[in-house]
Amino acid sequence: MKIDFEKSNRLYYSVKEVAAHFKVNESLLRFWETEFDIINPRKTEGGTRQYTKDDIENIAVVYHLVKEKGLTLEGARQTLKQKRDDETRKIQVITRLEKIKKELEDLEREFDS
């Protein structure tokens, strides 16, 4: 289940929702939180994690480096230190392109029916 940030006005998302968005286990997100200082969700008094859109964008960068590019955790940390802004821009462009693709597919379905 992808989180649609365009239609959502929520401030926080649960670890379950974020894990479903990236199709990973919740434990992986908790692990990345200990490994990468850019992932720092808010925690309630009861310890429940609450992720903002910025947190999710940071997770997207880590996901891209580790899962899509196949970097080790150390390699991902090095890349983030050196080229964090470049990687963030790449993720934003990919997200925009995926959105455009979805819109084009929706238009194609409308024309076919």
C-alpha positions as CSV (number, residue, x, y, z in Angstrom):
1,M,0.0,0.0,0.0
2,K,1.6,3.2,-1.2
3,I,1.0,6.3,0.9
4,D,-0.4,9.1,-1.3
5,F,1.1,12.3,0.0
6,E,-0.8,14.4,-2.5
7,K,-4.2,13.4,-1.1
8,S,-3.2,12.9,2.5
9,N,-3.1,15.8,5.0
10,R,-1.9,13.6,7.9
11,L,1.2,14.7,9.9
12,Y,2.2,11.3,11.2
13,Y,2.2,7.7,9.9
14,S,2.6,4.5,11.9
15,V,5.6,2.1,11.5
16,K,3.1,-0.4,10.0
17,E,2.0,2.0,7.3
18,V,5.5,3.1,6.4
19,A,6.6,-0.6,6.3
20,A,3.7,-1.4,3.9
21,H,4.6,1.6,1.8
22,F,8.1,0.3,1.2
23,K,7.1,-3.4,1.3
24,V,9.6,-4.2,4.1
25,N,9.3,-5.5,7.6
26,E,8.7,-3.1,10.5
27,S,11.8,-4.5,12.1
28,L,13.9,-3.4,9.1
29,L,12.7,0.2,9.7
30,R,13.6,0.0,13.4
31,F,17.0,-1.4,12.4
32,W,17.7,1.4,9.9
33,E,16.7,3.9,12.6
34,T,19.7,2.6,14.6
35,E,22.0,2.6,11.6
36,F,21.2,5.9,9.9
37,D,21.0,9.2,11.8
38,I,18.7,10.7,9.2
39,I,15.9,8.4,10.2
40,N,14.5,9.7,13.5
41,P,10.8,9.2,13.9
42,R,9.0,10.9,16.8
43,K,8.1,8.6,19.7
44,T,5.1,8.9,21.9
45,E,5.4,8.4,25.7
46,G,4.4,4.8,25.1
47,G,7.2,4.3,22.5
48,T,5.0,4.3,19.4
49,R,6.9,5.6,16.4
50,Q,5.3,8.4,14.4
51,Y,6.9,9.1,11.0
52,T,6.6,12.5,9.2
53,K,6.7,13.0,5.5
54,D,10.4,14.1,5.9
55,D,11.2,10.9,7.8
56,I,9.6,8.9,5.0
57,E,11.6,10.8,2.4
58,N,14.8,9.9,4.3
59,I,13.7,6.3,4.4
60,A,13.2,6.4,0.7
61,V,16.8,7.5,0.2
62,V,18.1,4.7,2.4
63,Y,15.8,2.2,0.7
64,H,17.1,3.3,-2.7
65,L,20.7,3.0,-1.7
66,V,20.4,-0.3,0.1
67,K,17.6,-2.2,-1.7
68,E,17.7,-0.8,-5.2
69,K,21.4,0.1,-5.7
70,G,22.5,-2.8,-3.5
71,L,24.9,-0.9,-1.3
72,T,26.0,-2.2,2.0
73,L,25.0,-0.3,5.1
74,E,28.5,1.2,5.3
75,G,28.4,2.1,1.6
76,A,25.0,3.8,2.1
77,R,26.3,5.7,5.1
78,Q,29.3,6.9,3.0
79,T,27.1,7.9,0.1
80,L,24.8,9.9,2.4
81,K,27.7,11.7,3.9
82,Q,29.1,12.7,0.5
83,K,26.1,13.0,-1.7
84,R,22.9,13.2,0.4
85,D,21.4,16.1,-1.6
86,D,22.1,14.3,-5.0
87,E,20.4,11.1,-3.7
88,T,17.5,13.0,-2.3
89,R,16.9,14.8,-5.7
90,K,17.1,11.4,-7.5
91,I,14.4,10.0,-5.3
92,Q,12.2,13.0,-5.8
93,V,12.6,12.8,-9.6
94,I,11.8,9.0,-9.5
95,T,8.7,9.7,-7.4
96,R,7.5,12.4,-9.8
97,L,8.1,10.1,-12.8
98,E,6.2,7.3,-11.1
99,K,3.3,9.7,-10.5
100,I,3.3,10.8,-14.1
101,K,3.4,7.2,-15.3
102,K,0.3,6.4,-13.1
103,E,-1.6,9.4,-14.5
104,L,-0.8,8.4,-18.0
105,E,-1.9,4.8,-17.4
106,D,-5.1,6.1,-15.9
107,L,-5.7,8.3,-19.0
108,E,-5.0,5.3,-21.2
109,R,-7.6,3.2,-19.3
110,E,-10.1,6.0,-19.7
111,F,-9.6,6.2,-23.5
112,D,-9.8,2.4,-23.8
113,S,-13.2,2.3,-22.1
